[in-house]
Amino acid sequence: MSDPTPHRRPRDLDVDRGAPVLVELKRTIDAPLPLVWQRHTDIAAWPTWQPAISRATIDGPIEPGTTFEWETHGLDITSTITQVVLNSRIVWAGPAAGIDAIHVWTFTPTADGVVVHTTESWSGTPAEADPSHLHANLTLSLAGWLDRLKEVCESGEAAS
């Protein structure tokens, strides 16, 4: 007999689909997949191309269990990488200011370049208290991240 429950990913491999704040966006980047992946996963270099990120340090290789600390929009965040599929997918999660965030990024090569798809969920008291405002803020933040990633990859800006 088959399981009547739909297949679900473990919590650390997907966003919280029932969270009060859930944002999904994507951009097509006209650049080689290895370049897009490298630029995105070079966490320590984020502040060199992401104006909203003032600090980023990582405590090991890009692999599950590695933590990184970063500051964006005045928030100090410690995230833990929970999944990595080279040149394809990275997931991290962590708390900040009472919000439990889970962030999934996927990278899909197409004839037009690389489609970068990001999905992030926020749960916790602040997200429950003001989901509309936080949804708008997260949407702006992720759109800016994707736009800047597209810009640096397509322009060939050297990593610092």
Backbone torsions as a table, in degrees:
resi	resn	phi	psi	omega
1	MET	NA	136.3	-179.2
2	SER	-82.9	156.4	179.1
3	ASP	-74.7	122.8	-179.1
4	PRO	-73.7	-12.9	-179.8
5	THR	-78.7	130.7	178.2
6	PRO	-61.5	148.4	178.7
7	HIS	-62.4	133.0	177.6
8	ARG	-128.2	142.6	175.2
9	ARG	-75.7	149.4	172.2
10	PRO	-57.1	152.6	-176.0
11	ARG	-51.4	-34.7	-174.9
12	ASP	-84.3	3.2	180.0
13	LEU	-115.3	-3.7	178.0
14	ASP	-148.1	162.0	176.0
15	VAL	-67.7	168.7	174.8
16	ASP	-85.5	100.1	-175.4
17	ARG	-66.1	-15.4	177.8
18	GLY	-101.2	9.0	-178.1
19	ALA	-67.5	152.0	179.1
20	PRO	-66.9	-23.1	177.3
21	VAL	-124.0	121.5	179.7
22	LEU	-143.7	122.6	-178.5
23	VAL	-127.7	134.6	175.5
24	GLU	-128.8	128.6	177.9
25	LEU	-141.9	161.6	174.9
26	LYS	-151.5	157.9	175.0
27	ARG	-141.6	148.7	171.3
28	THR	-99.0	127.4	-177.8
29	ILE	-114.0	124.7	-179.4
30	ASP	-85.9	77.7	-179.9
31	ALA	-159.3	160.2	179.5
32	PRO	-65.5	142.6	179.9
33	LEU	-52.5	-46.8	-179.4
34	PRO	-59.2	-35.0	178.3
35	LEU	-67.9	-45.7	-179.2
36	VAL	-62.4	-45.8	179.0
37	TRP	-61.0	-47.7	-177.7
38	GLN	-61.2	-46.2	-178.1
39	ARG	-62.6	-42.7	-177.7
40	HIS	-70.4	-36.5	-175.1
41	THR	-94.1	1.2	172.9
42	ASP	-84.5	75.4	-170.7
43	ILE	-58.4	-41.6	-179.0
44	ALA	-62.0	-23.9	-179.6
45	ALA	-90.4	-4.4	-179.1
46	TRP	-48.9	-45.6	-177.3
47	PRO	-62.4	-18.7	-179.7
48	THR	-76.1	-19.4	-179.3
49	TRP	-130.9	-8.4	178.5
50	GLN	-110.8	100.6	-176.8
51	PRO	-59.7	-26.9	-178.9
52	ALA	-78.7	-10.2	-179.6
53	ILE	-106.6	115.3	-176.3
54	SER	-93.1	-18.3	-178.2
55	ARG	-157.0	141.9	175.2
56	ALA	-155.8	126.3	175.7
57	THR	-134.8	147.8	-179.6
58	ILE	-126.0	143.0	-173.8
59	ASP	-102.7	36.2	178.9
60	GLY	155.1	-167.2	-179.5
61	PRO	-76.0	166.7	176.5
62	ILE	-76.6	92.2	179.3
63	GLU	-158.2	159.4	179.1
64	PRO	-55.4	136.2	179.8
65	GLY	98.1	-18.8	178.7
66	THR	-74.4	137.3	177.1
67	THR	-105.8	154.2	172.3
68	PHE	-140.8	149.3	179.5
69	GLU	-115.1	138.3	-179.5
70	TRP	-152.0	161.7	179.1
71	GLU	-127.6	128.0	176.8
72	THR	-142.3	136.6	179.4
73	HIS	51.6	36.1	178.6
74	GLY	79.1	1.0	179.2
75	LEU	-98.4	129.4	171.5
76	ASP	-86.8	125.4	-175.1
77	ILE	-127.5	136.8	169.2
78	THR	-115.1	118.5	-179.3
79	SER	-114.7	151.6	176.9
80	THR	-120.0	127.7	177.0
81	ILE	-72.0	129.8	-177.8
82	THR	-113.1	-19.6	177.2
83	GLN	-154.8	141.6	173.7
84	VAL	-139.4	126.5	169.6
85	VAL	-123.1	108.1	-171.9
86	LEU	-47.2	130.4	178.2
87	ASN	59.3	19.2	-175.7
88	SER	-138.5	-44.2	-171.1
89	ARG	-158.3	138.8	171.2
90	ILE	-140.8	138.4	-179.4
91	VAL	-129.5	135.8	171.3
92	TRP	-139.2	160.9	-178.0
93	ALA	-146.8	156.9	176.1
94	GLY	171.7	160.2	178.7
95	PRO	-91.1	151.1	172.5
96	ALA	-157.3	124.3	175.4
97	ALA	52.5	39.7	178.2
98	GLY	83.9	0.4	179.4
99	ILE	-103.0	131.7	172.3
100	ASP	-97.7	112.7	-176.3
101	ALA	-107.5	142.9	171.1
102	ILE	-130.4	130.3	-172.8
103	HIS	-128.5	121.8	179.5
104	VAL	-114.8	131.3	175.7
105	TRP	-123.0	132.8	173.8
106	THR	-125.8	150.1	-175.8
107	PHE	-129.5	115.7	-175.2
108	THR	-124.1	117.0	177.2
109	PRO	-70.9	139.2	176.8
110	THR	-136.9	177.1	177.2
111	ALA	-64.2	-23.6	-178.2
112	ASP	-96.1	-0.9	-177.5
113	GLY	134.4	-142.8	-178.9
114	VAL	-115.6	124.1	173.6
115	VAL	-86.7	117.4	176.3
116	VAL	-101.7	119.4	-177.5
117	HIS	-116.0	129.0	178.3
118	THR	-124.0	138.1	175.5
119	THR	-133.5	130.3	178.7
120	GLU	-135.3	137.4	176.0
121	SER	-118.0	145.3	174.9
122	TRP	-126.4	127.3	172.6
123	SER	-128.2	173.4	-177.4
124	GLY	113.7	170.7	-174.4
125	THR	-54.4	-48.4	179.9
126	PRO	-61.1	-38.9	179.8
127	ALA	-67.2	-36.3	178.1
128	GLU	-71.6	-32.6	-176.3
129	ALA	-74.5	-32.0	-175.3
130	ASP	-148.2	62.4	-174.8
131	PRO	-63.0	-36.1	-177.9
132	SER	-64.5	-47.5	-179.8
133	HIS	-64.0	-45.2	-178.7
134	LEU	-69.2	-34.6	175.4
135	HIS	-60.8	-45.4	179.2
136	ALA	-62.3	-44.0	179.6
137	ASN	-64.2	-43.9	-179.8
138	LEU	-66.1	-39.3	178.3
139	THR	-60.1	-46.4	178.1
140	LEU	-61.8	-42.5	-179.2
141	SER	-63.6	-48.2	-178.5
142	LEU	-68.9	-36.2	176.3
143	ALA	-62.7	-42.6	177.6
144	GLY	-63.2	-41.3	178.6
145	TRP	-60.7	-49.6	-179.3
146	LEU	-63.6	-42.0	179.9
147	ASP	-62.7	-42.1	-179.3
148	ARG	-70.5	-39.3	176.0
149	LEU	-60.1	-44.4	177.9
150	LYS	-59.7	-47.0	-177.9
151	GLU	-60.8	-48.4	-176.3
152	VAL	-71.2	-33.8	179.2
153	CYS	-72.8	-41.1	-178.0
154	GLU	-75.8	-27.0	-179.1
155	SER	-83.6	-16.3	-176.8
156	GLY	75.5	19.3	177.7
157	GLU	-54.7	132.3	179.1
158	ALA	-72.0	144.3	175.0
159	ALA	-70.7	142.1	179.5
160	SER	-85.4	NA	NA
